[in-house]
Every structure is written in C-alpha cells, then in structure tokens.
Amino acid sequence: MRVNRILLSSSLIVVALVVQVSVLARLHLPGAVPDLLLLVVLGLALVYGHVGGALVGFAAGLLADLAPPADHAAGRYALVLCVIGYLAGLVKPESGQVKTAAGPMLVVVAAAVGSTLLYAGVGALVGDTAARHVGLSGLLFTAGLYDLLLAPFVVPGVMALARRAENDPLAETSSGKSGDLSSGWLSGGTGLRIGGQRNGLRVKAARARSARAGRIKGVKRL
C-alpha cells in the first residue's frame, strides 16, 4: 500500500474507533451497536479493491481487538473485518465510480449481517456463547438496520476521500513540472526555435534578393 493510503486509512480507522467506543457504544440502543469501523472498512475496500480491503480490515479489526474495553480474544474481530474487507473489495466498481446507491447499500447490509454471523461463529469456536443469550436474530436485524441508516453519512465520504488520496499531489506536481520543462525545452532549448528563426532569415534574404533584382532590372530597362 502506498503512503497516502496508509495515512488516510490509519486516520479514518482511529477516528472511527474513537467515535464508536466513546459515542455509539454509550447510546444503549436495543440489539447491536452501530459499527462505524465496519463502514469505514467498506468505503475503503470499494476504492482500494480486495487486497487493500483485506489489509485495511485486518488492521482495523486488530486495533479494535486491542483497544479497551475489548472483552474478547485478540484477533477475532481482525479476522472478521479482514474477510469482510476482502469480499467487499471484490465488488469494487471497474470504473471507480458508483452509478447508483443501491449497490453500496446492499454491500452494507450483507457486510453487517455477514460480520455478525462470522463474529458469532468465531466466538462459538473459542467458547464464547454470548450471541446465543442475546439473540442472534435480533442482532442480525438491528446490525443491518443501524449500519444501513448510518451508511449514507459515512461510506460516500470515505470513498471520496480515498479517491482524492489516490491522486498523489507529488506525482501531479512532478508531472506538471516535467510538462512545463518539456514545453519550454521544445520551444527554446532543442534548436527548433533556432531552426524556425533560420528559416525566417532565409525567407527574408530571398525576398531581399528578389527585390534587389527587380530594382536592377528596372534600372537596366531605363
């Protein structure tokens, strides 16, 4: 991943995790908690593709596993977001532009449901049965609903920032300078301009000779 991708992804992940832990987790909504971190991973995966989405998802999930007040085994949410980021990156638009909002919304709902199921499945493998006591069906419904309501305010902005970060200003500056240098080089430094001046001098000399010859003939006729 390039430096601009790493910086943007790290900043968005940290901000999303802080907001989720300090604000969304304290709303005490029924069922699941709105997963802002998941939405950020989806937005980045839809721009960076499956490889970038997997890397971003793993980093975001690992940070969530280690950040307090995490009460589950480290690496559990990292695995979930890594898989979700990879799968979301597979449906990245070929042109890079989303034509309708239906596609990303379906990705959000599928990711919310899939991440909840995968998280519960991994928990069952390690002996965590908390999802059974809370009610898996209620978690699936509320997770999909909350993430779907929050997605229009998060996913488009994350995708726009990711696309803007893809346009490296250093590369644009260097290309612009090279274009200016090349145009200046062509106009004054390669001899093309000198050649044009020489051609102009030759034309002027030829006109002067013809005018002089005309005057001489006129004198002879007289």
KOLKE-484039 format. One record per atom (N, C-alpha, C): residue in three letters; x, y, z. Coordinates in steps of 0.05 Angstrom, whole numbers, plus 5000, padded with zeros to 4 digits. Layout:
residues N
ALAXYZ...
***
This chain:
residues 222
MET501749765000MET500050005000MET501750255000ARG500950464985ARG502550704984ARG502250865010VAL503951065012VAL504051215037VAL501451365041ASN500351485020ASN497851635023ASN495551455031ARG495551205022ARG493451015030ARG493750945060ILE496150905068ILE496650835096ILE495851065115LEU496651305108LEU496051535125LEU493051575127LEU491651565104LEU488751615104LEU487351395119SER488051145114SER486750915127SER487150925157SER489550985165SER490150995194SER488551205208SER488451445195SER486951665207SER483951605210LEU482851495188LEU479951435189LEU479351215209ILE481051015210ILE480650785229ILE480650885258VAL482651055264VAL482951155292VAL480551325299VAL479751505281VAL477451675287VAL474851515290ALA474451315272ALA472051145273ALA471950985299LEU474250885307LEU474350725332LEU473750895356VAL474851135357VAL474451315380VAL471451395381VAL470251465359VAL467451535358VAL465651295366GLN466351065356GLN464750825363GLN464850755392VAL467250775404VAL467550695432VAL466450905451SER466951155444SER466251375463SER463351485459VAL462251445435VAL459551555430VAL457551335424LEU457951185403LEU455950995394LEU455450775414ALA457650685427ALA457250465446ALA455750555471ARG455650815476ARG454350915500ARG451451005495LEU450450955471LEU447651035465LEU445750825477HIS446650585483HIS445050375494HIS442550325477LEU443050285451LEU440950215433LEU440249925436PRO437749855430PRO437049565432PRO438349405411GLY439349175419GLY440648995400GLY443649065396ALA444449075371ALA447249125364ALA448049415367VAL450649465365VAL451749735365VAL452349815336PRO451650055327PRO452450135300PRO455450115297ASP456249985275ASP459049915271ASP460250115251LEU461250335262LEU462450545246LEU465050445233LEU466550285248LEU469050175238LEU468549995213LEU466449845214LEU465849675191LEU465149845166LEU463750065170LEU463050235147LEU465550375135VAL467450445152VAL469950565142VAL471450355125VAL471550115135VAL472949895120VAL471549845093LEU468949855093LEU467549805068LEU468050035048GLY467950285058GLY468550505040GLY471350495028LEU473250425043LEU476050395033LEU476350155015ALA475049935021ALA475149695005ALA473949734977LEU471849894976LEU470549954950LEU472250124932VAL474350244942VAL476150404926VAL478750264922TYR479850134943TYR482450014942TYR482449724930GLY480149594929GLY479949324919GLY480249114941HIS480348864933HIS480248644953HIS482848624969VAL485148674957VAL487648654973VAL487848884993GLY487349124984GLY487349355002GLY485149335023GLY482849235015GLY480649205034GLY481348995056ALA482648775048ALA483448575068ALA485448695088LEU487448835077LEU489448955095LEU488249165114VAL486549335103VAL485349535120VAL483449405141GLY481949205132GLY480249065151GLY481748935173PHE483948805166PHE485548665187PHE486648875207ALA487749095197ALA488849295215ALA486749425232ALA484349475221ALA482249595236ALA481149405258GLY480849145250GLY479848955269GLY481848895291LEU484448895285LEU486448845305LEU486549075325LEU486249325315LEU486249555333LEU483749545351ALA481549455340ALA479149435357ALA479349205377ASP480848995370ASP481248775389ASP483048865413LEU484949045408LEU486749125428LEU485849365444ALA484049525432ALA483149775446ALA481249705468PRO481449835491PRO479449795512PRO476849915504PRO474549815513PRO474249595532PRO473649325519ALA475449235501ALA475048985487ALA475148755507ASP473148575505ASP472948345524ASP472948075509HIS474148075486HIS474247825471HIS477147765463ALA477547535452ALA480347445444ALA481447625422ALA483947695425ALA485247865405ALA485447715378GLY484847855357GLY484947735331GLY482147645321ARG480247635338ARG477547545330ARG476247735310TYR476147995318TYR474948185300TYR476748255277ALA479348215280ALA481248255258ALA480648055235LEU480147805243LEU479447605223LEU476847675209VAL474847775224VAL472247835213VAL472548065192LEU473748285200LEU473948515182LEU475848455159CYS477748285163CYS479548215140CYS477948065119VAL476247885127VAL474547735107VAL472547925094ILE471248095111ILE469348285100ILE470548485081GLY472948585088GLY474348775070GLY475148645044TYR475948395045TYR476748255020TYR474248215003LEU472048115014LEU469648064998LEU468448324987ALA468548545003ALA467548794993ALA469248904971GLY471848864972GLY473648954951GLY473148804925LEU472048574926LEU471448424901LEU469348554884VAL467548704897VAL465348834882VAL466049124877LYS468649194877LYS469449464871LYS468649534842PRO467449774838PRO466649844810PRO469149864792GLU468849764768GLU471049764749GLU471950044742SER470050224739SER470650504732SER471550664756GLY471150564780GLY471850714804GLY469550894814GLN467550924798GLN465251094805GLN462750924809VAL461350984830VAL458850844836VAL456550984822LYS455150844804LYS452950974789LYS450451004806THR449750814822THR447350834839THR448150764868ALA446450844886ALA446950784915ALA445950504922ALA444550374904ALA443450104912ALA445649904917GLY447749914900GLY449949724903GLY451349744930PRO452349984937PRO453650014963PRO451849954987MET449250014985MET447349955007MET447049655010LEU446949504988LEU446849214990LEU449349105002VAL451649224995VAL454149135007VAL454249195037VAL453049415045VAL453049485074VAL451349285089VAL448949225079VAL447149035093VAL448448755094ALA449548665071ALA450848405071ALA453248395089ALA454748615091ALA457048625108ALA456248625138ALA454148775144ALA453148785172ALA452248505181VAL450648375164VAL449648105171VAL451947905172GLY453647915151GLY455847725149GLY457847755172SER458448005179SER460348045201SER459247945227THR456647985232THR455447895257THR455447585258LEU454747455236LEU454747165235LEU457647055238LEU459547185224LEU462247085226LEU463447135254TYR462747355266TYR463747415293TYR462547215313ALA459947155310ALA458746955327ALA459846675322GLY460446615297GLY461546345291GLY464346315302VAL466046525299VAL468646505311VAL468546495342GLY466546635353GLY466246625382GLY465446355391ALA463746215376ALA462945945383ALA465245755382LEU467145805364LEU469445625362LEU471345655386VAL471445895397VAL473145945420VAL471645935447GLY469145855446GLY467645815471GLY466046055480ASP465746255464ASP464146495471ASP461346465460THR459446425478THR456646385470THR454846615478ALA455946855478ALA454447095486ALA452247155466ALA452747095440ALA450747155419ALA448246995423ARG448546745434ARG446146585438ARG444346705460HIS445546815481HIS443946925502HIS442647185494VAL443947345478VAL442847595469VAL440647555448GLY441047355431GLY439047305409GLY440347375383LEU441147175367LEU442547225342LEU440747365322SER438247285321SER436447415301SER436047715307GLY435847785332GLY435548065339GLY438148225332LEU440448095337LEU442948225330LEU443248275300LEU442448075284LEU442648095255LEU440848325245PHE438448335255PHE436548545246PHE437448825254THR438248855279THR439049125288THR441749205276ALA443549015272ALA446049085259ALA445749185231GLY444049045215GLY443449125188GLY442049395187LEU440149435206LEU438549685206LEU440349925214TYR441849895235TYR443550125244TYR445650195224ASP446949995213ASP449050055193ASP447950165168LEU445550075160LEU444350185136LEU443550475140LEU442550545163LEU441850825169LEU444351005171LEU446450895180LEU448951055184LEU450651065158ALA450250875141ALA452050855117ALA451951105099PRO449651225093PRO449651455075PRO451351695085PHE451751705111PHE453351925122PHE456351855125VAL457051605119VAL459851515123VAL461151415098VAL459851225085VAL461151085062VAL461751275039PRO459851445030PRO460651625007PRO462951815014GLY462951915038GLY465152095046GLY467851955047VAL467851705057VAL470351555058VAL471251485030MET469451415012MET470251354985MET471351594971ALA470151834976ALA471052074963ALA473852144973LEU474352114999LEU477052175009LEU479051974998ALA478351724996ALA480151524985ALA480851584956ARG478851654940ARG479451724912ARG481251974910ARG480752164927ARG482352404927ARG485252344935ALA485552164954ALA488252094963ALA489751934942GLU488251794924GLU489551654903GLU490951834883ASN489952084880ASN491252284863ASN493552404879ASP495952294876ASP498252384892ASP499052664883PRO499052864901PRO499753134892PRO502753154884LEU504452984896LEU507252994888LEU507552904860ALA506052694853ALA506252594825ALA505152804805GLU502952934813GLU501753134796GLU503653374793THR505053454814THR506853674813THR509253614795SER510353364799SER512653284783SER511853264754SER509453154748SER508653134720SER508153404708GLY506953594724GLY506553854715GLY509154004709LYS511153964726LYS513754084722LYS515053964697SER514853704694SER516053584670SER514753674645GLY512053724647GLY510653824623GLY511554104617ASP511854274638ASP512854544633ASP515754534622LEU517354364633LEU520054344624LEU520154254595SER518454054589SER518553944562SER517554154542SER515454314550SER514454514532SER516554734528GLY517854804551GLY520055004548GLY522354904532TRP522954644536TRP525154524521TRP524554524491LEU522054454484LEU521354444456LEU521254724444SER520454924460SER520155184449SER522755334446GLY524755284465GLY527155444464GLY529755294467GLY529755044474GLY532254914481GLY533154704463THR531754624443THR532554404426THR533454484398GLY533354744393GLY534154834367GLY531854864348LEU529454784356LEU527154814338LEU526555104333ARG526755264354ARG526155544351ARG528355674334ILE530855594339ILE533055694323ILE532755634294GLY531855374290GLY531355294262GLY529255464249GLY527055524265GLY525055694254GLY526055974248GLN527756084266GLN528956344260GLN530656334235ARG532156114232ARG533856094208ARG532156094183ASN529955944184ASN528155934161ASN527056214154GLY526456354176GLY525356624172GLY527456804160LEU529956784169LEU532056944157LEU532556874128ARG532356614122ARG532656534094ARG530556654076VAL528056654086VAL525856764070VAL526257064066LYS527057204088LYS527557494085LYS529857554066ALA531857384067ALA534157434049ALA533357384020ALA531657174016ALA530757123989ALA528957353978ARG527257463996ARG525557683987ARG527357933981ALA529357973998ALA531158203993ALA532558173966ARG533557923960ARG534857883935ARG533057933911SER530557833914SER528657863892SER527958163888ALA527758303910ALA527058593908ALA529458743895ARG531858663903ARG534258793892ARG534558733862ALA533958483855ALA534058413827ALA531958563811GLY529658603823GLY527558763809GLY528459043804ARG529759163824ARG530659443821ARG532859463800ILE534559253800ILE536759253780ILE535559233752LYS533659053747LYS532359033721LYS531059283713GLY529759413732GLY528459663725GLY530459883716VAL532759873729VAL534860073721VAL535860013693LYS536259753687LYS537159673660LYS535159753639ARG532559713645ARG530559783625ARG530560083619LEU531060233639LEU531260523634LEU533760593617
***
